Amino acid sequence: MRVVLCIALSAALVGCGGKLDTIGGGDASIKNDSGVIIPGDAIAPPSNFCDQQATREKKCNLKKSTCLDTCFDNAIRPEAIGPLENCLLALPCDGDDQTCATQVGQPYASDPAFLSYQKDCFAAQQGCPEVNTRYCGLTGALLTQTLRSALDNCFFVNGPCDSMITCIDTAITNDGCSP
């Protein structure tokens, strides 16, 4: 499943006199015209993300997706929501949403809790290739600790892969997201 998201960082930045910059390993931050860096966690989510997402989908002739506000509010680290939503909205029409997950997730790549989760995720995938690799990469680093813990528990479900996949899908769905 690939959730197609995506517009307005460029419009917001023009109004604020800033530009998207990657600081220290890909942190989605804004550097204003004076060179002052506003860290990624200071980037507010767009107030009308769903409307902008729908506008981008129409402009880019993309399949209409479900608004992800509820999913993001429940499943994504609160400090990463603004940078992630703004990055997704700024993608070109042929852009890959995983680019944003990688960029915004980079600051969490060395978090010990994420590294432990990632190890378990890759181990689960070895035994069950149907486990989506996206959850093991930096997208997984963007998830709340609560959701990562729920998914981590799924990685240790005994039985056929279907049981593990059902557990993962349930954890994702319980947070208002589509697996």
N, C-alpha and C positions, 0 to 999 in steps of 0.2 A: 504494500500500500504506500503510495507516495502522496502525501498531502501537498497540494499545490496552493501556495499562499501568495502573498506578495504585496505600495507605490510611495510614499510621500516624503521620505527622508530628504530627497533633493529639494522638494518644495519647502519643507520646514527649515532646512539649512540655509536656503537662499534668504528666507525671512529672518533668520537668526544671524546671518553673516558668518557661517562656519562651514566646515567641510568634514566629511567622514575621514577618519584617519585610523591607521592601525598603530597602536602604541604597544611596545613590549610584547611581541608574540601574538598580535592579532586581537587585542582588546578593542572592541568597537567603541571608540571614543570620539569626541568632537574636539577639534582644535579651532578656536575662534580666530578671527582675523588678527588679533593681538598675539596669537601664539599660545594663549592660555588653554591648557588641556582640561577638558571636562570629562572625567572618567565615565566609562560605559555605564556604570550603575547610576550615574546622574542623568542619563538620557531617559526622559519620560516616555511612556508608551503613547502613541498617537491617540487622541481622544475619540476618533471615529475610525478605528482600524478596520472594522467590518465593512463600512462604506467604501473606504479606500481600497480594500482588498477586492471588493466587487467591481469597482471602477477599473482596477488594473486587469482583472480577469477579462472584462469586456473589451478593454483597449487591446489587450494582447491576444484576444480570441482563445482564451484558455477555458477549460472545463470549469464550470462554477463549482466551488467547494463550499463546505460548511464554514460558517464563521467560527474562528478558533478562540475567541475571547475566553469562554468558559474553560476550554482545554488549557490554554496558556495560564490562566489564573490559578488553576488547580495543579498543573503538572510541571510548570517551568519555575525555576528559581525566581523569586520576585525581582531581584536585581537584574536579571537577564531578559525580562519580558520586553522592556522598552527597546534595548539595543536589538533584540531579535526581530520584533515587529517592524521597527524602522528599517532594518536591513532587508527584510523580506519585501517590504513595500518599495524599496529602491532598486530591486533587481530588474535587469533588463528583461524584456519579454521572453527571451530564450535562456534566462538565468536559471540556475539550479538552486533550489532552496537549501540543499545540503551545504552550499557555500556559506550561507549565513550561520548554520548550526556550527560549522567548523570555526568560523571567525569569532562568533560570540562565545562559543564553548572553550576556546583556547585558554583563557585565563584559569579555567578550572581543571585543565589537563593534568596538573600535578597534585591535585587535591587527594590526600590519602584515601578518603572515603570513596571517591570516584575510582581510583586505581584498584581498590579491592573489588568494587562492583564490576569494573571492566574485566578483571581477571576471571571472575565467576561467569560473566556473560560470554567471554570467548571460550571458556571451558564448556559451557552449556552448548554453544554452537558447534563445538567439535563433535559432541554426541548427538546433536539434533540440528543438522544444517538448515532446517526451516526457520530457526531463530533469526530474525531480521538483524543483520549486521549493524544496521543504523543504531540500534539500541546500545551496541557495544562501543561505538565511536563517540565523538564529541557531542552528538545529540544526547547521549546518555549523561554527559557531564552537565547538561542544561536542566536535567530533571531535578525535581525536589528530592530531598533525602527520603521523604516518605514514599514517593513513587519508586525511587531506586531500591529501597528496602523491599517493597512489595514485589518488584520484578526479580530482585535477588532471590527471594524465597521461591519464585517460580523456577528459577534455574536449577533448583534442587528437588523438583517434583519427580518422584519415582514413577516409572511406567513409560508408555509410548510417548513419542514426541508430541502427539496430539494433546496429551494432558498438559505438557509444558506450554504449548502454544495457547491452549484455552486459558490457562492461568495468566499468561502474559496479556492476552486480549482482554480478559476480565479486569485486570489491574489498570490497563490503559483506559478502558471504557468507563470504569468507576470514577475516573478523573475528568470525564466529559470529553474524551478524545476518541477518535476513530483509530482502531488498530490497523 
